[in-house]
Amino acid sequence: MRSADSVLRVVIDTNVMLSGLLWHGAPHVLLEHVRAGTLGLVSSPAILAELENVIARPKFDVILARSNTSREIALAELR
């Protein structure tokens, strides 16, 4: 059982992270909890490298532009 001041830590799959950054829905809500501090995000250099490789794909150009963000901003937010 967690104490009242402890935060549940979660590891989020690369696809879920990307979905949460670029679209609304459950993955976005999950990242909102991380932003609010009600969940703690646990990651690794390997997960962040995979996310960087995936988000670099040209198919995300339009989505990033529509979301008014960039790859750099999205990655910085997670770091």
Residue pairs with C-beta under 8 A, 6 or more apart in sequence:
2 8
7 37
7 38
7 39
7 40
8 38
8 39
8 40
9 39
9 40
9 41
9 42
10 30
10 34
10 39
10 40
10 41
10 42
11 41
11 42
11 43
11 47
12 20
12 27
12 30
12 31
12 41
12 43
14 47
14 50
14 51
14 54
15 54
16 27
16 30
17 27
17 31
17 47
17 51
17 78
18 51
18 54
18 55
19 25
19 27
19 28
20 27
20 28
20 29
20 30
20 31
21 28
21 31
21 55
21 67
21 69
21 74
21 77
21 78
22 60
22 63
22 64
22 67
22 74
30 39
33 39
34 40
34 41
41 78
43 78
48 75
48 78
48 79
51 75
51 78
52 71
52 75
55 64
55 71
55 74
55 75
56 71
60 71
64 70
64 71
64 74
